[in-house]
Amino acid sequence: EYEVLSRRINLNRSTIAQLEATAQTLYRKMFVDDIDPEHLPSGWRMGTLGDYVELSQGIQVEVGDQSLIKHEGYNRFIRIIDYTPNSTEPPRYVNITNSRYFCTRKDVVMIRYGDAGTVCRRLEGIIANNLFKITPVKPLTNNYIYAFLKSDAIQLQIKGTAASSTMPAITHSAVKELECVIPPEDVINKFDLLVNPIEDHIMLLIDEIHILTELQSLLLAKMGQ
């Protein structure tokens, strides 16, 4: 039974990777391939990302103020390790509700130190201070900035900036200074219509992985009795 659960978890992870690749292909097809920054289609323009997003840093919480139990009114406390694949670290919770530090599953979050520049989403809660949230301003959307920041060219640029310091770190200005294509709102909306079902599917698979992992833990506990 344990092996069956493991195979299902691996299948879900593989499907998520394929869906991520599909979304990235859609992004490239609509906004990168055959798009010449010097001769943009009518209504398109080049811009600096900082003019179209708001960045907000997470909050530092002492370990003693973090709980392994989700008390009433507590929110999940999201740390870098929570975005690490295959992490067995149990979730932690904090008694913080300030919306400035809160991210939804659709929000875009970037790792600031260590694995600096890595782009994350799909967890809901209060983000730690080594993470920051990137909130789009119209016409940009979460799906668009996530795909833009995840693209190979931009990741190379960001990681290159981070690696230039002794301890890899990303500054807010490094993100704000990124040059990007600003398509018209109706084009971005078309992209969202294509990507939203992909995101919904990914989230369902993630939820299933959590359930399957809990079942594995129960099986191991049973086998150990």
N, C-alpha and C positions, 0 to 999 in steps of 0.2 A: 504493500500500500504506500509506503514511504517513497519508493522509487517512482510509482505512478504519479504522486504529487510533484516530485522533483521534475519529472519529464514535462508535466503540465506547466510548471513555473518557467522552465527553460523555453518551452514553446511560446508562452506569453511574452517573455523577454525578447525572443527572436522576432515575433510579430510586431512588437513595439518598435524595434529597430527598423523594420521594413516600412512601417507607417511613418516614422520620422523621416526616412529617406524619401518617401513619396511626397511628403509635405515640402521638403527641401527642393525636390525636383520641380514641383509646381511653382515655388518661389523663383527658382532660376529661370524657368520657362517664361514667367510673366514679367520679371523685373531685372533680369541680368542678361540672358542670351539675346542677341540681336538688338540690345538697347545700347545706343551710343550716347554717352553723356554729353558729347559735343553737339549732337543732333537729336534731341529728345522729341518724342511725339507731342502734339499739341496738348497743352494743359499740364504737362509734366515739367518738373524742375529739379535741379540739384539743390541740396540743402545740407545744413550741419545738424546732426542728430540732436544736439543740445537745444535747438530751437523748437523741437517737436516732442521732447520728453521731459519728465520731472524725475529726479533721482532722490531717493530717501534712504538713509542709512538705517540699519537695524539697531538693536539696543543690547547693551551688555547686561547680563544677569548673572549674579554670583551663583555658583553651584548649589549653595545652601538654599537658595530661593527657587530652585528648580525641583519639580516633583515628578515622581514616576507614576503618580496617581492623578487622574483627571478629576480634580475636585470641581464642584459647581462654580461656574463663572470663569474657570481657567481655560486658557487657549494652548494649543500645541506650541512648543518652543522649537523653532526650526533652526538647526545648526548645519554646518557644512556636511557632517557625517550623515545627516538624514537624506542628502542628495547623492550619497555614495552608493553605487550599485552593490548589491549583495551584503549590505551592512546588516549586522545582527544587533546593533545598538537599539535598545528599547526607546520609544518616544518619551520625551519629557514635556512637562506642562508648566505654565507660569500664570500667575495672577496679574496679567497685564491685558488691558483691552484697548489701549491707545491705537486709533486707526492709522496713525503715522507709521507704526511698525508692523501693521497687519497686512498679510498678503492672502489673496484668494488662490484657488487652484489654477485660475486662468492668468494670474499676474506673472510678470517676467522678473526673475531675480538673478543677480550676478554674484559670483564668489569674488571677494575682494583680495583675500590673502591666500597663500599656499597654491591651490589650484586656480590661481587668479585668472579671471576672464571667462571661466566656464559659466554657461548660461543655463538656468534651471527654471522649472515651473512645476505645477501639479501637486503642490503641498499647500495646505491652508494653516495659517497660524501667525505667530509673532516671530519675525526674523531676528537672528543674532547680529551683533555688530560687525561681524566679518562678512556680512552679506548686504547687498542693497537692492532696493526695488526700483524698477524702471517703468514708469507710468507714461503711456503715450498721450499726446495731445492731438486732436483731430488735424488732419485726416488720418494719421497713423493709428494702428490698432495693436493690441497685444500680439496677435498672430503674426503681423507684419514685422514688428521689431524683434520678436523671438526668432523668426526665420532669417532676418537680416543679420542679427548678432551671431546666429549659429552657422552662418555660411562660412565655407572654408577660407575665403579671402579675408573676411573680417576677423575670424578667429586667429588667423596668422598675424594680422595687424595688432590685435589686442594682446595676444600672448607675447609678441615681440616687444611691445611697450612694457609689459609686466616683467619680462626676463631681464630687462636692462638694469633693474635694481637688485641689491644683494639678496633681499627676501622678496620673491615675486609678489608684486602687489599692483592693483589697478586703482588709479585715481579717477575721481568723477570726471575730471577734465578730459582724460584720455577717451572716455566714452562719449562725452559731449562733443568732442572735436571730430568725431568720425563723420566723413562725408557720405551722404546717402541720397538715393533717388527718392523724390517725393512725388508719387503718382497722384492722379486725381482721386477723390473720395470714392467715386463709383467703381474704379478699377480695384481699389483696396477692398471694397465691399464684395466684389466678385471673388477675390482671393479668400476672404473670410468664409464665404458660402461654401467654397471647396474644402477649406481646411477645418472648419468647425466639426463636421462629422468625423474627420480623422482624429481630432483631439478628443472628442467624446468617446470614440472607440478605445483610444489609448488609456483614458481614465478608467474605463470599465475593466480593462485588462490589468491595470495597476491595482484596482480594488480587489480583483480576483486573486492576484498574487498575495496580497495581505491575508486574505481568508485562507488560502492554501498554505501559507507559511505558518499561520496559527494552528492549522490542522496538523502540520508536521510536528510542531512543538508538542501538541497533545499526544500524538502517536509516540514520540520519543519518551515522554513522561510515562506513558502506559507501558512501553517496552522496558523501562527502567525499574518498574515496580516489582 
